Amino acid sequence: MSTDSGETSGAGTSGAGTSGAGAGSGEPDLVPPPVVGTGGVSEGVTITGSASPGGRDAAAGSGRLAGKVAAITGATSGSGLAVAKLFAAEGASVVLLARGEVRLKALTEALGPNVTGIPTDVSDPDSVRAAFGLIAAQFGKLDILVNNAGIQRPCAVESLTDHEITAQVGTNLLGPIYTSRAAIPLLRAAGGGEIINTSSEVTLEVFPYQSMYAVTKAGLEELGRSLNIEYDKEDIRTSTIIQGVALGEGGGPLDWDLNHEISSVVWPRLQAEGTVQRIIGKHGGQHVDHVADVHLFIVTRPRGQKLDVIRVRSY
């Protein structure tokens, strides 16, 4: 399974399909990875079943987040992009944090004047400090932090390169630590606020070739528990979304492509074991817009209510 979320990771690197590089060539078909966790499926990729945003009010923008400032990592594709769009429609000032300057520029122009893009590598503490320094200078506070960026490099443990290890640890675990550390003083300045961490269903069941992704997401869930204990009295609430497959806009990673050697081992096994269709679900998978709705629900809870862990999976 693969999900890369946002620019830091490249959400929707590929989708779950029915054929691959070997189609019609006499070689075994290679099934591209389904999206598990935080990303979306690239346009043009067919998945059995269907999912659509459905039910989304075309006149969205009732202002439930008016006056709020929200920072979203991995915000230029997949779930991060869907959350950014919805939060902006609901009146928030939205800060997109991602590595890809070209995508950031295009999105800020498309989404309107209340959306700001700051090129940020969440795995780099200096980059995070600089980004949150700009947020502090422009807004003086932060109401919502969404730690959505995440990457995975599926392969057997013995085949992991140093880069594949450090990239996953840096983005999936160290990144949310750096951003939360930087955000807490600004959340405090707002009189309290929300941190939402995006985990994955790989922490609920064991998938092959996902060791580093699972380890880093499990660590992220523990970070959420710690933040809740440490900052509960300051009305800084941390919620963890354990997310499954989500269909939506993909963007591709900035620095990594699925290579044939890995795909020829990973995806046929996932297909043979029924993993692909199982995680997509009998209704064809949830849409990233549905995931965004869950984020909005969390950040609009009354102060007397806290949602610690929410499982949002395809059915």
C-alpha positions as CSV (number, residue, x, y, z in Angstrom):
1,M,0.0,0.0,0.0
2,S,1.2,3.4,-0.7
3,T,0.2,6.8,0.3
4,D,2.2,10.0,0.1
5,S,0.3,13.0,1.4
6,G,0.9,16.5,0.4
7,E,3.9,18.1,-1.3
8,T,6.2,16.9,1.4
9,S,5.3,13.4,0.3
10,G,3.4,13.6,-2.9
11,A,-0.1,12.5,-2.2
12,G,-1.8,10.1,-4.5
13,T,1.5,8.8,-6.0
14,S,-0.6,6.2,-7.7
15,G,-3.9,4.6,-7.4
16,A,-5.3,1.1,-7.2
17,G,-5.9,-0.3,-10.7
18,T,-6.4,-3.5,-12.6
19,S,-3.3,-3.4,-14.8
20,G,0.2,-2.2,-14.8
21,A,3.5,-2.2,-16.7
22,G,3.2,-5.8,-17.7
23,A,-0.3,-5.5,-19.2
24,G,-0.5,-7.1,-22.7
25,S,3.3,-7.8,-22.6
26,G,3.2,-11.4,-21.4
27,E,4.5,-10.3,-18.0
28,P,2.5,-10.5,-14.9
29,D,0.2,-7.5,-14.4
30,L,1.5,-5.1,-11.7
31,V,-1.2,-3.5,-9.6
32,P,-0.2,0.0,-8.6
33,P,-0.6,0.8,-4.9
34,P,-3.9,1.7,-3.3
35,V,-3.9,4.8,-1.2
36,V,-3.7,4.1,2.5
37,G,-3.5,6.8,5.0
38,T,-3.4,10.4,3.8
39,G,-3.2,10.7,0.1
40,G,-5.5,10.5,-2.9
41,V,-5.6,8.5,-6.1
42,S,-4.3,10.3,-9.2
43,E,-6.8,11.2,-11.9
44,G,-7.2,8.8,-14.7
45,V,-6.7,5.7,-12.5
46,T,-9.7,3.3,-12.3
47,I,-10.7,1.6,-9.1
48,T,-13.5,-1.0,-8.8
49,G,-16.5,0.8,-7.3
50,S,-16.9,4.5,-7.0
51,A,-16.7,7.3,-4.5
52,S,-17.8,10.9,-5.0
53,P,-17.9,13.8,-2.6
54,G,-21.7,13.8,-2.8
55,G,-23.7,15.8,-0.4
56,R,-21.3,18.8,-0.5
57,D,-23.2,22.0,-0.5
58,A,-22.3,24.1,-3.5
59,A,-22.9,27.2,-1.3
60,A,-20.3,26.2,1.2
61,G,-18.8,29.0,3.2
62,S,-21.2,29.4,6.1
63,G,-18.2,30.8,8.1
64,R,-17.9,28.2,10.8
65,L,-14.2,28.9,10.9
66,A,-14.4,32.7,10.4
67,G,-11.5,34.4,12.2
68,K,-9.6,31.1,12.6
69,V,-6.0,30.6,11.3
70,A,-5.2,27.0,10.2
71,A,-1.9,25.6,9.1
72,I,-1.9,22.4,7.0
73,T,1.1,20.3,6.1
74,G,1.1,18.2,3.0
75,A,-1.5,20.6,1.8
76,T,-1.2,20.5,-2.0
77,S,-2.8,17.1,-2.8
78,G,-4.9,14.4,-1.3
79,S,-6.6,14.9,2.0
80,G,-4.5,17.9,2.8
81,L,-5.8,19.8,-0.2
82,A,-9.3,18.7,0.5
83,V,-9.0,20.0,4.1
84,A,-7.5,23.3,2.9
85,K,-10.3,23.9,0.4
86,L,-13.0,23.2,3.0
87,F,-11.4,25.2,5.7
88,A,-11.0,28.2,3.3
89,A,-14.6,27.8,2.2
90,E,-15.6,28.0,5.9
91,G,-13.9,31.3,6.4
92,A,-10.5,30.3,7.9
93,S,-7.2,31.9,6.9
94,V,-5.4,28.9,5.6
95,V,-1.6,28.4,5.5
96,L,-0.5,25.7,3.1
97,L,2.8,24.1,4.2
98,A,4.5,22.0,1.5
99,R,7.8,21.6,-0.3
100,G,6.6,22.3,-3.9
101,E,6.7,26.0,-4.6
102,V,5.1,25.7,-8.0
103,R,2.1,23.8,-6.6
104,L,1.9,26.2,-3.7
105,K,1.8,29.2,-6.0
106,A,-0.9,27.7,-8.2
107,L,-3.1,26.7,-5.3
108,T,-2.8,30.0,-3.5
109,E,-3.9,31.8,-6.7
110,A,-6.7,29.4,-7.2
111,L,-8.1,29.3,-3.6
112,G,-8.2,33.0,-3.0
113,P,-6.8,35.8,-0.8
114,N,-7.4,34.0,2.5
115,V,-4.9,31.2,1.5
116,T,-1.2,31.6,2.0
117,G,1.5,29.2,0.8
118,I,4.8,28.8,2.6
119,P,7.4,26.4,1.1
120,T,8.3,24.1,4.0
121,D,10.1,20.8,4.5
122,V,8.6,19.5,7.7
123,S,11.6,17.1,8.2
124,D,13.9,20.1,8.5
125,P,13.6,21.9,11.9
126,D,15.0,25.1,10.5
127,S,12.5,25.1,7.7
128,V,9.7,24.6,10.2
129,R,10.9,27.3,12.4
130,A,11.1,29.8,9.5
131,A,7.6,28.9,8.4
132,F,6.0,29.3,11.8
133,G,7.9,32.5,12.2
134,L,6.2,33.8,9.2
135,I,2.8,32.6,10.5
136,A,3.5,34.4,13.8
137,A,4.5,37.6,12.0
138,Q,1.4,37.6,9.8
139,F,-1.3,36.4,12.2
140,G,0.1,36.5,15.7
141,K,-1.7,33.3,16.5
142,L,-2.7,29.8,15.2
143,D,-6.0,28.1,15.9
144,I,-5.6,24.8,14.0
145,L,-2.6,22.7,13.0
146,V,-3.2,19.7,10.7
147,N,-0.2,17.4,10.5
148,N,-1.2,15.7,7.3
149,A,2.1,15.3,5.4
150,G,3.3,11.7,5.2
151,I,5.3,9.4,3.0
152,Q,5.8,5.7,2.7
153,R,8.3,3.6,0.8
154,P,7.0,0.1,0.6
155,C,9.6,-2.6,0.5
156,A,11.1,-5.4,2.6
157,V,13.2,-4.3,5.6
158,E,16.4,-5.6,4.2
159,S,15.9,-3.6,1.0
160,L,15.3,-0.2,2.7
161,T,17.9,2.3,1.8
162,D,19.2,4.9,4.3
163,H,17.2,7.6,2.4
164,E,14.0,5.6,2.5
165,I,14.4,5.2,6.3
166,T,15.3,8.7,7.1
167,A,12.7,10.2,4.7
168,Q,9.9,8.3,6.4
169,V,11.1,9.0,9.9
170,G,11.7,12.6,9.1
171,T,8.4,13.4,7.5
172,N,6.0,11.1,9.4
173,L,7.3,11.4,12.9
174,L,9.9,14.1,13.3
175,G,7.9,16.5,11.1
176,P,4.8,16.5,13.4
177,I,7.1,16.9,16.4
178,Y,8.8,19.9,14.9
179,T,5.5,21.5,13.7
180,S,3.7,20.9,17.0
181,R,6.6,22.4,18.9
182,A,6.5,25.5,16.8
183,A,2.7,25.7,16.8
184,I,2.1,25.4,20.6
185,P,3.1,29.0,21.5
186,L,0.8,30.3,18.7
187,L,-2.1,28.0,19.8
188,R,-1.6,29.3,23.3
189,A,-1.7,32.9,22.0
190,A,-5.1,32.1,20.4
191,G,-6.4,31.0,23.8
192,G,-6.3,27.3,22.9
193,G,-6.8,25.4,19.7
194,E,-6.6,22.1,17.8
195,I,-3.9,19.8,16.6
196,I,-5.0,17.0,14.2
197,N,-2.4,14.3,13.4
198,T,-3.0,12.0,10.5
199,S,-2.2,8.4,11.2
200,S,-2.9,5.3,9.0
201,E,-4.8,2.0,9.2
202,V,-1.4,0.3,9.1
203,T,-1.4,0.7,12.9
204,L,-4.6,-1.3,13.1
205,E,-3.5,-4.3,11.1
206,V,-0.2,-5.6,9.8
207,F,0.5,-5.1,6.1
208,P,3.6,-6.5,4.4
209,Y,6.4,-4.2,3.3
210,Q,5.2,-1.3,5.5
211,S,7.5,-1.6,8.5
212,M,8.9,2.0,8.5
213,Y,5.5,3.5,7.7
214,A,3.8,1.6,10.5
215,V,6.5,2.4,13.0
216,T,6.4,6.1,12.3
217,K,2.6,6.3,12.4
218,A,2.5,4.4,15.7
219,G,4.9,6.9,17.1
220,L,2.7,9.7,15.8
221,E,-0.2,8.2,17.7
222,E,1.8,8.2,20.9
223,L,2.8,11.8,20.3
224,G,-0.9,12.7,20.2
225,R,-1.5,11.1,23.5
226,S,1.4,13.0,25.1
227,L,0.3,16.3,23.7
228,N,-3.2,15.8,25.1
229,I,-1.8,15.2,28.6
230,E,0.7,18.0,28.5
231,Y,-1.6,20.7,27.1
232,D,-5.1,19.7,28.2
233,K,-5.2,22.5,30.8
234,E,-4.4,25.1,28.1
235,D,-7.3,24.0,25.9
236,I,-5.0,22.7,23.2
237,R,-6.7,19.6,22.0
238,T,-5.0,16.9,20.0
239,S,-7.0,14.5,17.8
240,T,-5.6,11.6,15.8
241,I,-7.3,10.5,12.7
242,I,-6.5,6.9,11.7
243,Q,-7.2,7.1,8.0
244,G,-7.7,4.5,5.4
245,V,-8.0,4.6,1.7
246,A,-9.2,7.9,0.2
247,L,-9.9,8.8,-3.4
248,G,-9.0,12.2,-4.7
249,E,-6.5,14.4,-6.4
250,G,-3.0,13.2,-6.5
251,G,0.2,15.1,-7.1
252,G,3.1,12.7,-7.1
253,P,6.2,12.8,-4.9
254,L,8.9,15.4,-5.5
255,D,11.9,13.1,-5.1
256,W,10.8,9.4,-5.5
257,D,9.1,7.2,-8.0
258,L,7.9,3.6,-7.5
259,N,10.5,1.5,-9.2
260,H,9.8,-1.8,-11.0
261,E,12.0,-3.9,-8.7
262,I,9.8,-2.9,-5.7
263,S,6.5,-2.9,-7.5
264,S,7.0,-6.3,-8.9
265,V,7.4,-7.7,-5.4
266,V,4.9,-5.6,-3.4
267,W,1.8,-5.2,-5.5
268,P,1.3,-8.7,-6.9
269,R,1.3,-10.0,-3.3
270,L,-1.2,-7.4,-2.2
271,Q,-3.4,-8.3,-5.1
272,A,-3.1,-12.1,-4.5
273,E,-3.9,-11.7,-0.8
274,G,-7.0,-9.6,-1.5
275,T,-5.5,-6.6,0.4
276,V,-6.2,-4.1,-2.4
277,Q,-10.0,-4.6,-2.5
278,R,-10.2,-5.2,1.2
279,I,-8.9,-1.8,2.1
280,I,-10.8,-0.1,-0.6
281,G,-14.1,-1.6,0.7
282,K,-17.2,-2.8,-0.9
283,H,-18.5,0.7,-1.7
284,G,-15.4,1.7,-3.6
285,G,-13.6,3.8,-1.0
286,Q,-14.2,7.1,0.7
287,H,-13.3,10.4,-1.0
288,V,-10.8,12.9,0.4
289,D,-13.7,15.3,0.7
290,H,-15.3,13.0,3.2
291,V,-12.1,13.0,5.2
292,A,-12.1,16.8,5.1
293,D,-15.6,16.8,6.6
294,V,-14.3,14.8,9.5
295,H,-11.6,17.4,10.1
296,L,-14.2,20.2,10.1
297,F,-16.3,18.2,12.6
298,I,-13.4,17.9,14.9
299,V,-12.4,21.5,14.9
300,T,-16.0,22.7,15.5
301,R,-16.6,20.6,18.6
302,P,-17.6,22.6,21.7
303,R,-14.8,23.2,24.2
304,G,-16.4,20.7,26.5
305,Q,-15.8,17.8,24.1
306,K,-12.6,16.2,22.9
307,L,-12.2,13.6,20.2
308,D,-8.9,11.7,21.0
309,V,-8.8,9.1,18.2
310,I,-11.1,8.8,15.2
311,R,-10.9,5.9,12.7
312,V,-11.9,7.0,9.2
313,R,-11.7,4.0,6.9
314,S,-13.2,2.9,3.6
315,Y,-16.2,0.5,3.9
